[in-house]
Amino acid sequence: MSKDLVIPIVDEGLGNTTYLVELGGGRALAVDPSRDLRGLRAAARRRGLTVAYAADTHLHADYLSGVRQLAATDGARVFASAAGRREFGHSGLSEADEVDLGGLTLRALATPGHTDEHLSYLLLDGATALGVFTGGSLIVGAAARTDLLGAARTEGLARAQYHSLRRLVSLPDATAVWPTHGAGSFCAAPPGAQRTSTIGAQKATNALLAAPDEDTFVALLLESLGSYPAYFDRLAETNRRGPALLPAEAVLAPLSAAQVRAVLAEDGWLVDVRPVVDFAAGHLPGSVSIPLREAFATWLGWIVPADRPVVMVRNPDQDRAEICWQAYKIGYEQLRGELAGGVDAWAADGGAVQTTRLVAAGTMDPAAVLDIRQRSEYLHGHLPGAAHLELGDLQTHADALPPRPTVVMCGHGERAMTAASLLARAGHPDVAVGLGGPGDWAEATGRALAAGS
């Protein structure tokens, strides 16, 4: 079997990879498919394949699985850990169980750590190990986070992860490693890492595998965990029950200004997906800026309650289907629609419009700056004297911020505008957004950045 028959479909925003495996006879296996099946379906169509099998390595916390959808629409047979107690139709697998895929064999390997019920899948051609789908166990340059089940379980799962990785690296060095989590994933993949590897390459380069003992491994892994998106707490259970089936087409219903007001009266949320400069020029009061880009789903999930009705505001050239599918894959079921005609229609109906001041990088006063990047980014280099609070923590700590003029900064401006909109929503006065990041400020002013805390 050629490695070219294992086709990665990468979700750059979430930092994850789905794998489509061509099995022969027009059949395929999908491993860890997202609920957003567009990329998988396109790859299958290009090769004339039907997804006959779908497998999940674990109960995902960062996206909703597409295996149930594939079973319903494509007739795929679903494989998953028997220990996961999923409530929809599937074939439950346990340690050493094998599935005949018609020439190739899929063998389940119990690899707990990222989750309790985690399985890796060894793909075999006869007795030859071609590769292993490692999900959130061994990933390129690291291992996935072990705090998904709460602080009380984190160290115990890290110890389980140690033994799972030791088991995986006992496979032949030439065995391909096909992880689900990769660069950009908040499940703890290092930045810039390749998405696939081999057992031999990981043994030579993965710092966790170089740990001399279990305690050192656990300490290194726990130090690497980083920020924890709030929405991770709800998706695993939805995946266990089985995500609701979706229609083939994603639709945002057009809503009049009056209809939008009615949704807001139900404690609904307005999400403005337009670029930073458009939001700054004019937006609806109380709306949250989450620009439509690869990371849209992550910040939508982190910031907007999933149990509230949501109305979108977009520019005419922005893809409404992209908005929907990114929302669907992290469990947003109450997309009421979009404001027809956008901000202009709102203003024409008598609605108030607000603006946000933009500040050039070279004119920012460090003492007024609130840096909302991830902690690792801030420690690497920030404006001297700038305050720091991660965007993901802003809503729970906004009341502690002093009510003074604030310039919010990130790396480019998108996250900063999200933060500014949240601060304005919370009643903070005179919030502006810095255009550019610390590097732009340093270049414009000739001043050095500070490092560390």
VOSE-498188 format. One record per residue (C-alpha): residue in three letters; x, y, z; residue number from 1. Coordinates in pm, whole numbers. Layout:
N
REC  code    east   north      up  pos
REC   ALA       X       Y       Z  NUM
...
% end
This chain:
453
REC  code    east   north      up  pos
REC   MET       0       0       0    1
REC   SER     138     338     -95    2
REC   LYS     144     610     170    3
REC   ASP     -22     828     -95    4
REC   LEU    -339     632     -28    5
REC   VAL    -361     786     318    6
REC   ILE    -491    1134     244    7
REC   PRO    -476    1399     519    8
REC   ILE    -754    1658     530    9
REC   VAL    -630    1941     749   10
REC   ASP    -845    2183     948   11
REC   GLU    -597    2468     985   12
REC   GLY    -818    2660    1226   13
REC   LEU    -855    2384    1483   14
REC   GLY    -515    2235    1405   15
REC   ASN    -655    1888    1340   16
REC   THR    -626    1630    1066   17
REC   THR    -883    1382     936   18
REC   TYR    -747    1089     736   19
REC   LEU    -909     932     431   20
REC   VAL    -767     588     355   21
REC   GLU    -826     437      10   22
REC   LEU    -896      67      56   23
REC   GLY    -956     -49    -300   24
REC   GLY   -1278    -123    -481   25
REC   GLY   -1390     239    -445   26
REC   ARG   -1414     210     -65   27
REC   ALA   -1248     427     197   28
REC   LEU   -1194     457     571   29
REC   ALA   -1226     796     744   30
REC   VAL   -1040     843    1072   31
REC   ASP   -1146    1120    1313   32
REC   PRO   -1375    1306    1072   33
REC   SER   -1518    1638    1180   34
REC   ARG   -1886    1723    1162   35
REC   ASP   -1781    1960     886   36
REC   LEU   -1745    1694     617   37
REC   ARG   -1687    1923     320   38
REC   GLY   -1314    1858     288   39
REC   LEU   -1352    1484     338   40
REC   ARG   -1632    1457      84   41
REC   ALA   -1437    1661    -172   42
REC   ALA   -1131    1438    -131   43
REC   ALA   -1345    1125    -165   44
REC   ARG   -1517    1260    -478   45
REC   ARG   -1185    1341    -646   46
REC   ARG   -1083     978    -606   47
REC   GLY   -1420     820    -674   48
REC   LEU   -1445     682    -321   49
REC   THR   -1732     599     -89   50
REC   VAL   -1666     616     284   51
REC   ALA   -1749     263     391   52
REC   TYR   -1590     286     739   53
REC   ALA   -1542     566     990   54
REC   ALA   -1337     548    1309   55
REC   ASP   -1294     782    1606   56
REC   THR    -982     752    1820   57
REC   HIS   -1146     919    2121   58
REC   LEU   -1430    1135    2246   59
REC   HIS   -1314    1463    2097   60
REC   ALA   -1331    1776    2310   61
REC   ASP   -1236    2031    2045   62
REC   TYR   -1485    1945    1771   63
REC   LEU   -1794    1738    1704   64
REC   SER   -1735    1410    1526   65
REC   GLY   -1879    1336    1182   66
REC   VAL   -1896     958    1222   67
REC   ARG   -2267     953    1302   68
REC   GLN   -2340    1172    1000   69
REC   LEU   -2134     941     777   70
REC   ALA   -2327     640     906   71
REC   ALA   -2659     809     829   72
REC   THR   -2579     957     487   73
REC   ASP   -2311     725     349   74
REC   GLY   -2391     398     523   75
REC   ALA   -2048     392     688   76
REC   ARG   -1979     136     956   77
REC   VAL   -1854     319    1266   78
REC   PHE   -1571     199    1491   79
REC   ALA   -1495     351    1831   80
REC   SER   -1382     250    2176   81
REC   ALA   -1627      23    2356   82
REC   ALA   -1524     199    2677   83
REC   GLY   -1659     528    2540   84
REC   ARG   -2022     413    2592   85
REC   ARG   -2145     600    2286   86
REC   GLU   -2523     613    2258   87
REC   PHE   -2551     573    1880   88
REC   GLY   -2490     279    1651   89
REC   HIS   -2126     171    1631   90
REC   SER   -1897    -128    1660   91
REC   GLY   -1723    -104    1996   92
REC   LEU   -1356    -203    1994   93
REC   SER   -1120    -292    2276   94
REC   GLU    -752    -372    2306   95
REC   ALA    -622    -599    2026   96
REC   ASP    -957    -617    1842   97
REC   GLU    -908    -632    1467   98
REC   VAL   -1127    -527    1176   99
REC   ASP   -1085    -669     826  100
REC   LEU   -1111    -378     582  101
REC   GLY   -1084    -601     277  102
REC   GLY    -712    -661     235  103
REC   LEU    -596    -433     514  104
REC   THR    -651    -475     886  105
REC   LEU    -723    -217    1154  106
REC   ARG    -603    -320    1501  107
REC   ALA    -715    -134    1813  108
REC   LEU    -447     -35    2064  109
REC   ALA    -556      96    2403  110
REC   THR    -364     421    2455  111
REC   PRO    -528     611    2744  112
REC   GLY    -396     948    2852  113
REC   HIS    -554    1220    2643  114
REC   THR    -884    1056    2741  115
REC   ASP    -965     743    2941  116
REC   GLU   -1107     550    2646  117
REC   HIS    -853     655    2385  118
REC   LEU    -767     405    2112  119
REC   SER    -494     422    1851  120
REC   TYR    -545     223    1531  121
REC   LEU    -262      27    1374  122
REC   LEU    -307     -17     999  123
REC   LEU    -166    -352     887  124
REC   ASP     -98    -507     549  125
REC   GLY     -69    -869     654  126
REC   ALA     192    -867     930  127
REC   THR     346    -536     817  128
REC   ALA     265    -224    1016  129
REC   LEU     203      56     767  130
REC   GLY     115     326    1012  131
REC   VAL     -70     410    1329  132
REC   PHE    -351     662    1377  133
REC   THR    -252     805    1713  134
REC   GLY    -531    1059    1764  135
REC   GLY    -440    1254    2077  136
REC   SER    -175    1016    2209  137
REC   LEU     162    1049    2035  138
REC   ILE     161    1368    1828  139
REC   VAL     445    1524    1633  140
REC   GLY     695    1661    1883  141
REC   ALA     471    1617    2185  142
REC   ALA     172    1438    2336  143
REC   ALA    -180    1575    2369  144
REC   ARG    -306    1739    2685  145
REC   THR    -431    1530    2976  146
REC   ASP    -651    1782    3160  147
REC   LEU    -975    1728    2969  148
REC   LEU   -1135    1548    3265  149
REC   GLY   -1047    1809    3526  150
REC   ALA    -758    1895    3755  151
REC   ALA    -806    1592    3979  152
REC   ARG    -744    1356    3686  153
REC   THR    -471    1547    3504  154
REC   GLU    -162    1389    3660  155
REC   GLY    -305    1037    3654  156
REC   LEU    -387    1070    3285  157
REC   ALA     -39    1212    3221  158
REC   ARG     106     895    3375  159
REC   ALA    -121     687    3155  160
REC   GLN       0     892    2858  161
REC   TYR     360     805    2947  162
REC   HIS     289     433    2924  163
REC   SER      81     473    2605  164
REC   LEU     364     656    2429  165
REC   ARG     616     396    2541  166
REC   ARG     391     133    2389  167
REC   LEU     356     319    2059  168
REC   VAL     730     372    2016  169
REC   SER     784      -2    2044  170
REC   LEU     642     -25    1692  171
REC   PRO     893     -51    1405  172
REC   ASP    1079     273    1331  173
REC   ALA     943     286     974  174
REC   THR     581     290    1097  175
REC   ALA     405     611     992  176
REC   VAL     255     822    1270  177
REC   TRP     -77     983    1174  178
REC   PRO    -197    1202    1465  179
REC   THR    -524    1391    1476  180
REC   HIS    -396    1692    1671  181
REC   GLY    -128    1907    1512  182
REC   ALA      12    2259    1497  183
REC   GLY    -253    2513    1595  184
REC   SER    -447    2270    1813  185
REC   PHE    -523    2373    2170  186
REC   CYS    -484    2004    2256  187
REC   ALA    -116    2092    2303  188
REC   ALA      66    2043    1974  189
REC   PRO     382    2256    1951  190
REC   PRO     372    2542    1701  191
REC   GLY     523    2485    1360  192
REC   ALA     541    2110    1391  193
REC   GLN     483    1880    1099  194
REC   ARG     152    1698    1107  195
REC   THR     275    1345    1038  196
REC   SER     593    1159    1119  197
REC   THR     733     812    1180  198
REC   ILE     803     621    1498  199
REC   GLY    1177     644    1431  200
REC   ALA    1167    1021    1379  201
REC   GLN     970    1074    1698  202
REC   LYS    1209     860    1899  203
REC   ALA    1491    1080    1771  204
REC   THR    1328    1422    1812  205
REC   ASN    1032    1420    2054  206
REC   ALA    1154    1575    2381  207
REC   LEU     890    1393    2583  208
REC   LEU    1022    1060    2463  209
REC   ALA    1369    1162    2580  210
REC   ALA    1247    1200    2938  211
REC   PRO    1457     962    3151  212
REC   ASP    1168     849    3370  213
REC   GLU     794     876    3426  214
REC   ASP     811    1164    3675  215
REC   THR    1019    1378    3437  216
REC   PHE     779    1300    3152  217
REC   VAL     480    1403    3363  218
REC   ALA     644    1728    3470  219
REC   LEU     733    1817    3110  220
REC   LEU     387    1734    2981  221
REC   LEU     205    1930    3250  222
REC   GLU     427    2234    3191  223
REC   SER     326    2231    2823  224
REC   LEU     -52    2233    2868  225
REC   GLY    -122    2601    2798  226
REC   SER    -461    2769    2769  227
REC   TYR    -778    2567    2802  228
REC   PRO   -1071    2666    2576  229
REC   ALA   -1392    2672    2779  230
REC   TYR   -1593    2488    2514  231
REC   PHE   -1380    2175    2558  232
REC   ASP   -1593    2098    2865  233
REC   ARG   -1911    2030    2667  234
REC   LEU   -1821    1861    2338  235
REC   ALA   -1700    1522    2462  236
REC   GLU   -2040    1444    2611  237
REC   THR   -2215    1557    2294  238
REC   ASN   -1989    1322    2099  239
REC   ARG   -2074    1041    2339  240
REC   ARG   -2448    1093    2290  241
REC   GLY   -2405    1150    1918  242
REC   PRO   -2423    1495    1750  243
REC   ALA   -2752    1578    1584  244
REC   LEU   -2770    1501    1214  245
REC   LEU   -2735    1802     987  246
REC   PRO   -2899    1900     658  247
REC   ALA   -2691    1880     343  248
REC   GLU   -2696    2258     295  249
REC   ALA   -2607    2524     552  250
REC   VAL   -2844    2820     553  251
REC   LEU   -2848    3153     738  252
REC   ALA   -3199    3291     725  253
REC   PRO   -3223    3666     645  254
REC   LEU   -3363    3861     941  255
REC   SER   -3503    4213     947  256
REC   ALA   -3388    4464    1208  257
REC   ALA   -3712    4399    1400  258
REC   GLN   -3651    4026    1398  259
REC   VAL   -3296    4079    1522  260
REC   ARG   -3428    4288    1810  261
REC   ALA   -3665    4005    1898  262
REC   VAL   -3375    3758    1913  263
REC   LEU   -3177    3997    2133  264
REC   ALA   -3479    4017    2364  265
REC   GLU   -3441    3639    2410  266
REC   ASP   -3089    3702    2546  267
REC   GLY   -2944    3630    2205  268
REC   TRP   -2595    3719    2086  269
REC   LEU   -2485    3922    1786  270
REC   VAL   -2166    3795    1625  271
REC   ASP   -2007    4026    1370  272
REC   VAL   -1776    3829    1138  273
REC   ARG   -1656    4122     925  274
REC   PRO   -1289    4228     908  275
REC   VAL   -1148    4446    1185  276
REC   VAL   -1158    4773     989  277
REC   ASP   -1523    4722     893  278
REC   PHE   -1627    4649    1251  279
REC   ALA   -1433    4954    1370  280
REC   ALA   -1609    5178    1118  281
REC   GLY   -1954    5085    1243  282
REC   HIS   -2123    4800    1431  283
REC   LEU   -2433    4722    1631  284
REC   PRO   -2407    4800    2004  285
REC   GLY   -2338    4486    2207  286
REC   SER   -2216    4286    1909  287
REC   VAL   -1906    4070    1945  288
REC   SER   -1639    4087    1678  289
REC   ILE   -1510    3746    1570  290
REC   PRO   -1365    3794    1221  291
REC   LEU   -1430    3505     982  292
REC   ARG   -1097    3333     934  293
REC   GLU    -945    2992    1002  294
REC   ALA    -960    3038    1381  295
REC   PHE   -1325    3152    1380  296
REC   ALA   -1464    2831    1534  297
REC   THR   -1218    2834    1824  298
REC   TRP   -1305    3187    1934  299
REC   LEU   -1676    3144    1874  300
REC   GLY   -1670    2838    2099  301
REC   TRP   -1457    3006    2362  302
REC   ILE   -1662    3324    2388  303
REC   VAL   -2027    3279    2288  304
REC   PRO   -2258    3056    2495  305
REC   ALA   -2371    2761    2285  306
REC   ASP   -2718    2756    2443  307
REC   ARG   -2813    3107    2328  308
REC   PRO   -2964    3210    1995  309
REC   VAL   -2708    3372    1765  310
REC   VAL   -2747    3625    1484  311
REC   MET   -2458    3683    1244  312
REC   VAL   -2355    4009    1078  313
REC   ARG   -2141    3969     765  314
REC   ASN   -2032    4144     450  315
REC   PRO   -2200    4033     126  316
REC   ASP   -1876    3877      -1  317
REC   GLN   -1831    3657     306  318
REC   ASP   -1937    3293     269  319
REC   ARG   -2246    3225     480  320
REC   ALA   -2195    2848     446  321
REC   GLU   -1845    2880     591  322
REC   ILE   -1990    3063     891  323
REC   CYS   -2247    2788     946  324
REC   TRP   -2014    2490     910  325
REC   GLN   -1754    2638    1141  326
REC   ALA   -2027    2693    1399  327
REC   TYR   -2179    2349    1348  328
REC   LYS   -1854    2164    1405  329
REC   ILE   -1830    2300    1760  330
REC   GLY   -2196    2247    1844  331
REC   TYR   -2384    2568    1768  332
REC   GLU   -2740    2465    1687  333
REC   GLN   -2922    2797    1741  334
REC   LEU   -2806    3001    1444  335
REC   ARG   -3120    3211    1398  336
REC   GLY   -2991    3383    1086  337
REC   GLU   -2815    3697     968  338
REC   LEU   -2903    4063     968  339
REC   ALA   -3034    4124     616  340
REC   GLY   -2865    4427     464  341
REC   GLY   -2608    4442     743  342
REC   VAL   -2525    4750     946  343
REC   ASP   -2667    4987     683  344
REC   ALA   -3009    4825     712  345
REC   TRP   -2991    4845    1090  346
REC   ALA   -2909    5216    1078  347
REC   ALA   -3183    5280     821  348
REC   ASP   -3431    5125    1063  349
REC   GLY   -3328    5372    1334  350
REC   GLY   -3079    5147    1511  351
REC   ALA   -2776    5295    1683  352
REC   VAL   -2431    5229    1538  353
REC   GLN   -2106    5241    1734  354
REC   THR   -1744    5275    1624  355
REC   THR   -1410    5158    1766  356
REC   ARG   -1096    5365    1749  357
REC   LEU    -792    5211    1574  358
REC   VAL    -443    5304    1692  359
REC   ALA    -127    5276    1482  360
REC   ALA     144    5058    1630  361
REC   GLY     399    5337    1666  362
REC   THR     164    5565    1863  363
REC   MET      63    5317    2131  364
REC   ASP     145    5408    2491  365
REC   PRO     265    5085    2657  366
REC   ALA     112    5191    2988  367
REC   ALA    -233    5189    2830  368
REC   VAL    -190    4858    2646  369
REC   LEU    -376    4541    2739  370
REC   ASP    -207    4244    2568  371
REC   ILE    -461    3964    2522  372
REC   ARG    -241    3704    2350  373
REC   GLN    -169    3359    2492  374
REC   ARG      70    3357    2787  375
REC   SER     344    3191    2582  376
REC   GLU     322    3471    2325  377
REC   TYR     334    3739    2593  378
REC   LEU     638    3585    2764  379
REC   HIS     821    3570    2432  380
REC   GLY     801    3947    2389  381
REC   HIS     566    4230    2486  382
REC   LEU     554    4606    2529  383
REC   PRO     731    4710    2853  384
REC   GLY     469    4780    3117  385
REC   ALA     177    4637    2917  386
REC   ALA     -89    4457    3116  387
REC   HIS    -170    4100    3020  388
REC   LEU    -493    3902    3024  389
REC   GLU    -565    3624    2777  390
REC   LEU    -864    3672    2551  391
REC   GLY   -1013    3344    2669  392
REC   ASP   -1015    3474    3029  393
REC   LEU   -1139    3822    2952  394
REC   GLN   -1510    3774    3020  395
REC   THR   -1455    3631    3367  396
REC   HIS   -1200    3898    3464  397
REC   ALA   -1326    4209    3282  398
REC   ASP   -1466    4358    3604  399
REC   ALA   -1117    4359    3757  400
REC   LEU    -975    4583    3485  401
REC   PRO    -945    4953    3572  402
REC   PRO   -1202    5178    3397  403
REC   ARG    -944    5378    3202  404
REC   PRO    -865    5429    2834  405
REC   THR    -732    5100    2703  406
REC   VAL    -562    4998    2382  407
REC   VAL    -606    4628    2324  408
REC   MET    -324    4448    2144  409
REC   CYS    -269    4101    1995  410
REC   GLY     -50    3995    1704  411
REC   HIS    -244    4144    1413  412
REC   GLY    -571    4292    1540  413
REC   GLU    -838    4022    1506  414
REC   ARG    -822    3892    1863  415
REC   ALA    -777    4247    1992  416
REC   MET   -1100    4355    1826  417
REC   THR   -1279    4058    1980  418
REC   ALA   -1147    4166    2320  419
REC   ALA   -1241    4530    2262  420
REC   SER   -1596    4432    2168  421
REC   LEU   -1626    4223    2485  422
REC   LEU   -1497    4508    2699  423
REC   ALA   -1740    4751    2535  424
REC   ARG   -2020    4499    2592  425
REC   ALA   -1920    4491    2963  426
REC   GLY   -1939    4872    2984  427
REC   HIS   -1571    4968    2970  428
REC   PRO   -1526    5320    2826  429
REC   ASP   -1286    5434    2556  430
REC   VAL   -1152    5101    2435  431
REC   ALA    -933    5115    2124  432
REC   VAL    -757    4849    1917  433
REC   GLY    -390    4851    1825  434
REC   LEU    -312    4777    1462  435
REC   GLY     -28    4528    1456  436
REC   GLY     156    4347    1729  437
REC   PRO     457    4399    1956  438
REC   GLY     699    4350    1668  439
REC   ASP     532    4630    1474  440
REC   TRP     553    4857    1778  441
REC   ALA     923    4779    1828  442
REC   GLU     999    4845    1462  443
REC   ALA     805    5173    1459  444
REC   THR     952    5310    1783  445
REC   GLY    1298    5157    1784  446
REC   ARG    1240    5036    2140  447
REC   ALA    1309    4688    2269  448
REC   LEU    1041    4447    2379  449
REC   ALA    1032    4300    2726  450
REC   ALA    1048    3924    2775  451
REC   GLY     922    3709    3060  452
REC   SER     648    3795    3304  453
% end
